[in-house]
Amino acid sequence: MNVDPDLDEVFFTRNINTPERQLWTAALCQLIRDANMYQRKPKAQANLQHEFKAAHDDLFNCGKMTRYVCRWLDLEPEYVSKIYRGKLKK
């Protein structure tokens, strides 16, 4: 998926060969991409800014969507949020 090198190990050390896991992996990747869009291009695609901010807030605060998607992937949502917050400090 190559969304974030720190998360690649988590994704690729687990079996993501089932269609269901691929779907949920894609959902988490899209959540991360949207959050990154909010951070990197605050003025880009103004009509989507609300969605980008919602993704950022959810990942940053380990919100409802992060927890839901991670549950389907057997990931610790706090770990995913911690990595995201750590990337913001760099």
N, C-alpha and C positions, 0 to 999 in steps of 0.2 A: 504493500500500500504506500509506503514511503511518505507518510504525512509528517512524522517526527522521528528522527533517528533513535531517540530515547524510548519511544514506544514500539519501534520495529521489533525489538527483541521479545516484547510481550506478545505481539501479534503472531510472530512467526515461530515461536516455541510452542505454540498451541495448535491444535488441529483446526484449521479454518477451511477445510475442504468441503464441508457440507454447505449446501445452498443457504441454509438458515444462518450459519455463522458468517458466511460471506456477506449476507444482507446486513446483519447487525454490525459487522466490522465496517462496512460502507457507511452505515448510519453514524457511527462514532467518528469516522474520518471526516464526514461532512460537517459534523458538529465542530470539530477542531478547525477545519478550513474556514467555516463561517466566523468562528471566534478570532482566528488569525486575520481575516479580512477586516474585522472591526479594529484591530490593533494597527495593522499596516496601512490601511487605506481609509481613513476616517471619512473622507469626502466622496469616495468612489461609490457608485451605485446607491445614490441617496435613497432611492425607493426601497432598498433592502437594509438600510442602516438599523432599523428597529430589530430585524431578525438577527443581524450580526451582533448587535449589543446583547440581545437575549442569549445567544450562544456563548458569548464571552462571560456574561454574568453567571450563567449556569455552570460552565466549566470552572470558573474562578471560585465559586462558592459551593462546588460539589452539589449542584442542584438536582431537581427532580429528573430532568432528562438524562443527565450524566449518570445518575444512579440507575435509571431504568435501562439504558443501553448497556451499561457495564454489567448489570445483572445477567443479561442474555449472553454475554461474552465470558462470564465467570472471571471478571476483572474486579479488582478493588477500586471503586470509584474515587476514594480518597487519594489513591496513588496516582490516578490519571489527573486529578485536579492539582495535586502537588507538582507533578511534572509541568503542567500548563503554567501554574503560578511561577515556577522556577524559570521558565523560559521568558517570562515577562521581565524578570529582574536583569536579564542579560542584555 
